[in-house]
Amino acid sequence: MKGFLRIVYRNAWRHKMTSLVLLVVFILAAFVLFWVFGWGRAMVDSLKDYLRSCYGDIDYQTGFFNREEVEASLSDLGLNEVTIEANIYAMLDSVKISDVINLRELSPGFAERAERFLRPVTGRMPEQINEIIIPEIFHQGTFALGDTLYLSTCTPDGVLNTLPYVIVGKSMNTFALITSESMDLLLNSKQRNFLTVQISSQLSPREQVLSTKQKITALLGEQGIKINKDKTIYDELDRLDYLVTMLPGLKGLIMVVLFPVVGSVVAAILWISSVKRRKEIWTYLALGCRDRTVIALITMELWLVSGAGAILGLMLSLLSAWMVEKLNIWLSFGYTFSLPLWAKYSLLDFTII
């Protein structure tokens, strides 16, 4: 057996050009399959994680209310997490542009829960009361780090308040972020108007989410809190259903195209190789090797090269996935939705690859 394997290794090395081409083909095939499976799986899961991290299972945009009173009224519902923040629209004014932006409070709970999706593409998160991170998706190339802008908004008491902010970061979210202390100063109040709820640590069934929403809506109504807008995670998933539907179809399409292409390339390489190796094959036969032995030698050589290519392709894929996540690359879908590019993989995916 050792002698047989030695011949296989020697043949693979002797036919370096053929082995190299096959190696590259299988490396590319493994790389493409990894990202098709990994990106598709990560996108579907990331969509749900993004929505739950930023907006919970249920979110309410309301009139301003007292945080402690609402937290007390919701404490009997057995909710996994309740986050109360400010989520307002403010007038942005600078020497470069004037616009209306969505401004959210970077509360400690929100920062911890959605850290992976709030990471700035440049700069850092705000830490001081005069610092802000802006959405690059709307004002791409307009602002630079260190620029000063002014935000104006009406406080809960109806007073127009304007404060200066220094840009310390840019993100691919649809909202700007300031610290809780900065929001207190801008609103001149500790009242809040944005409520997000996570029913459990995992996404709950649609029926449970709708039932909980009815209970919370009733409790807010009892306290006289005006609800301007409310939605559940399933409302957003239904709206973005084309993404969830597209990804499995994309994986199937890639596999339908990729497998025949790889098979055709491999078959062509083997056919050309067998023609060039006629003398070698005749030599084996002249030495008394059976047809079965010759076929086994060539097959083992193919398995050796293809296995090495698949392993190298997976190693390259894992390295690229790590680098992409560290580089914090985002994919944008239109002007209102973007997700970070990363791959999520499992042992089943490796088995298929």
C-alpha positions, 0 to 999 in steps of 0.5 A: 500500500505504501508503494502504491501511495508513493507512486501516486504522490510521485505522479502528482508531482511529476505532472505539476502543471495538471496538478496545479490547474486542478488545485486552483479549480478546487480551491476556487470551487471551495471558496465560492461554495463557502461564501455562497453558503456562509454569506447566505446563512449569515444574511438571513440570521443577521437580518433577524439579529439586526432587527431584534438588536435595534428594534426588539420584537416590538417597538413603539414610537410614542409621545414623551413619557416617564421612564420609571412609570412605564417600566413598572407597568411592564414588569408583570409581563415577564419580558426578557428585556425592555429598553426605553430611549429617545428616538427623535428627528432633529434638524442638522445644520452645518456649513456643508449641508442642512438636513433632517436626521433620525437621532437615537440615544446610545443607551448602555443596554442598546450599545451592548445588545447591538454592538456588532451592528453599530460598529462605525466604518470609520472613527469611533463611538461617541463618548462625550456629550458633544460627540456624535456618530452620523449615518454615512449611508445618507451623507456619503463623503459629505462630512469628515471626522472632526467636523462640527454640526448643529442639531436642533429639536423641540424639547418635551416642553415645546422649546426649540433647543440647539447644540453643537456636536463634533463628528467622531464616527460614521456608521452604515445605520440609518440613524445618528447616535449620541450618548444618554447624557447628551440626549438629556441635555438636548431634550432638557429632560429625562423623558423618553419616547421610544420603547423596544421590547424583547419577549425572550432571548430567542425570536418568539412565534408571531402569535405570541408577539402579537398577543404581547403587543396587544397587552403593551398597547393596552397598558400604554393606553391606560397611562394616557401615552400617545402611540405615534407608530408601532410595529413588530419584527414580523412586520419588518421581516414581511417587508424584507421578505424578498431578501429572505427568499432570494438567498436560498434561491441564490445558493441553488442557482450558484450550485446549479451553475458551479457544479457543471462548470467545475465538472466540465473543467475537471473532465477536460483536464483529465481528458487532456492529461490522459492523452498526454500520458498515453505512454505512461499508461502503456508502460504500466500495462507493459509492466503487467499492471491491470487496468483496474490498478492503472485506473486506481492510480489515476483516481487516487492522484485526482483525489489527492489533488482535489482533497488538497485543493478543497482543504486549501480553499476552506483555509483561505475561506476561513481566513477571508471571513475573519479578515472581512469581519475585522475590516467591518465591510457593509453591503447596502440595499438601496438607501435605507437598509444595509448589513455587515458582510460576514459568513456564518458556517456549520459542519454541514456546510463543510460536508457539502463543500 
